[in-house]
Amino acid sequence: MIERGSPVLLIDLRGKRYLVRAEEREFHTDLGILRLGELIGKPYGTRIASHRGRTFVAIKPSINDIIAKMRRGPQIVHPKDAGIIIAYAGISPGDTVIEAGAGSGALTLFLANAVGPSGKVISYEVRKDFYEIAKGNIELAGFSDRVVLKNKSIYDGIDEESADHIVLDLPQPENVLQHAVDVLRSGGYFVAYTPCSNQVHRFYRALEEFGGQFLRVKTVEVLVREQEVKRECIRPKTTMLAHTGYITFLRKL
């Protein structure tokens, strides 16, 4: 059932999507005005009509729907990269994940979705403006109960005594390595997302000072190419989502 204040994804018959909250207010579209209060107490999948008689379907938004429609500041970590981070690190329900470089909060939401209500994501963001954007997006997704957002630099240290994983979207992840040695549990993953190859090289050089502390170091890049499917032909599309960043994984001994 749709509860008061919960996020709802409205889809019109053209396929256009609108992320709203179920509350007593009017929502204006080019297809007419909707009274969002009519959704409260109704099941997801309910159809609602605008004052012009145009139909919208109200569905429960997925984490991808929320991220696609949320407010943005800096460039977000794409789903293709977030998925690999969660899969390769084995981030699971109940885990405690320390994140830094929250930015707009996209990766924060993916991580919070993965750890579930029994887990916790502690996210560090040094910029106040990004912190405010991420805070709003975390509230929109309904994850305030499992995300702790801090307006401070993780380079200065990690407040927490232990964590299952550390995930960074920072220009200098090597500056967190010593903190990770102190906080990361044995078997936990340290993940560094960096857009440039020189950052990866610098990170690997810094790792030489931590011999015996980590194992299974590897760096990957994720490319996604959609297929063009027609009745008479199936072939790769001429455009693709190529390089967005390098993802380096290492595991604490």
N, C-alpha and C positions, 0 to 999 in steps of 0.2 A: 504494500500500500504506500501511497505517496504521503509523506508526513509534512506538516507545516515547516517551511524553511529548508526542506531538503532540495538538492539540485535536481533538475529535470532537463532532459534533452528533448526539445520540440523539433520535429521534422515535418516540413511541409511537403506537398505532393511533387514539388520540383526537386526534393532531396536536400534543400537548404536546411542547415541545422542552427538552432538557437539554444544556448545554455542559460537557463533561468532558475530561479528559486520558486517553489510553491508558496506563494504568499498573497495577501489581499492587496493586489495592485493591478493596474492595467499594463499590458505589454504591447507596444505599437510595432507593427510590421507593415511592409508594403502590401500585404494581403489582408490587412485589417487589424482591428484591436482585439486582443485576447484578455480575458479576465482570469488571471492565474489562480485566484482563490478557488475556482471551480475544480482544480486538480486535487485539492486537499482531501484525503480520505479515499481517493479513487485508486484503482489498481494501475500499475504500469501497463502501457499498451492502450490506455484510454485515448479516445479521439475527442478533440476539443475544436469548436468552430469559432472563427473570428466573427466580428459584427457584420462582415461581408459574406458570411457563409462559407469561407474557405476552411478546409479541414487540416488540422495538425495532429500528429501522433506524439504522445508523451511517453518516452521510454526512460529507463534508468541509465544514466550516463556511465560509460566505462571510464577507466583511468585515462585512456587515450582520448576520449571525448573531452574530458575536463582539461587535459593538457593542451589539446588543440585550440580550445576556446579561452583559456585563461589569459590573464594579463601578462605581458612580457616586458622585460627590460633587456638584459643581455641575451646573447644567443644561447639556446637551450641545448642540452644533450639529447640527441635524437633517439627515438624508440629503438632503432636498430642497434645503437651502442648501449643503451640502458639494458636491453634484453641480454646482450652478451655479458655485460658486467654481472648481472644477477645470476645468469646460468653458470658461467665459468667459476665465479666465487662461491656458488652454492648458497646464496643468500636465501634463507628459509624463514617460515613463521616462527616467531619467538626470538629471533636474533636481535642483538643490539649492534647497530651500525653507526659509526661516526663518519660523518660526511663533512667536507669543507669546500667552499665555493658554491654555496647554494644558488646564487644568481636568481633567476626567476622561480626556481623551485621545482623544475620539471623532474630532474633526477631524484630529488627529495621525495616527490610523490610516487615515482616508480618504486623506490626503496621502501617507502612506507606501505605501499600496497603489498610488497613481497613479504615483509616481516609480520604483517597482520596486526590485529588488535593486541596480541600478547607480546609483540616485539616493540622495539624502540629505535627511532632514528634521531641522533643528536647532530644537528647541522650548524656549522660555523660559517658566518658570512660577515666579512669585515666592513663592507659598504652599507651605510644606513639606508640608502635608497633601494638597493637590491633586497636588503633585509625586509623592508616594508612590503615590497612586491611579493616576495616569497611567503611572508606571513599571511597575506590576503589569499594567496592561492592555496596554501595549506588549509586555511579555514574553509575555503570554497569546496575543497575535496572532502571535508569532514574528517581530517586526519590530525586535528589538534590534540587528540588524546594520545597519539603515538609519536608525535614529532616535537622535539625540543629545539627551538631555533635560537641561536646565540649571535648577537651582533659583536663579534670579536674575531681576531686573527688566530687561526690554529698554529701559525708559525711561532706564536709566543708560548705554546704549550697546550696540552689536552687536559681539561679539568677532570674527566672521568678516569677511574682507576682501571677499568678493563672494558674491552669491546670484542665482539666476535669478528668484525671486519672494519676496515677503514677504506673509504672511497673518496678520492680527491679529484676535483676539477679546478686545478690551480696551476699557475705558471711555473712554480718551483716546488714540485712535490718532494724533492730530495730534502727540503728543509724540515720535513715532517718525519723522516725516517727514524731519527733517534726517539722521538715521541712515540712512534709506533712500536719500537722495540720494548719500551716501558709499559705500554698499555695493551697491545694486541695479544690475545690469547694464543697459545700454541695451536697451530693448525688453521688459524684465521688468515684471511687474505688482506693484502694491501693492494689497492687498485689505484692507478694513476691515469687519468684521462688528460692527454696533452695534444694540442693541434699540430705542433711543429716537430720535425724530426730532430732538430738541434736540442729541443727540450728532452727528447727521449735519450739522446746520446749523453747529455749532461747528467740525467738521472742514473744511467747505467754506470757512469764514471763514479758518481757518489756512492753507488752500491758497493763498490770495491772496498770501502771502509767498513762494511758490515758483513764481512765474510763469516759464514757459519750461522748467521741469524735468519736468513731466508733461503728458500729453495724454490725450484720450478719457476724461475723467472722467464716470462715470455711476453712479447708484444704483438698485438694483432691489430688489423684494420678491417673494418666491416664495410662492404659495398653491397648495395641493393639495386637490382635491375628488374623492373616490372616487365611483364610480358603483355604484348598486344594480341588479344584474342579476338579473331573475327571468324565468321563462318567459313571463309575460303582460305584463311591464313592465320597461323600462329607464329609470331616472331618476337624477339626482344624489342622493346621500345628504344627509340634512338637516343633518349635521354635517360639518365640514371642518377640515383643518389650515391655519389662516390665518396671521396674523402671528406670526413668531418673531424676525425681525430684518431690518434693512436691510443690504444688501451694497453697498459702494462700491468701484468699480474705477478705478484710474488706472494709466497706463503711463509708465514712465520713458523720457525722451528720451535 
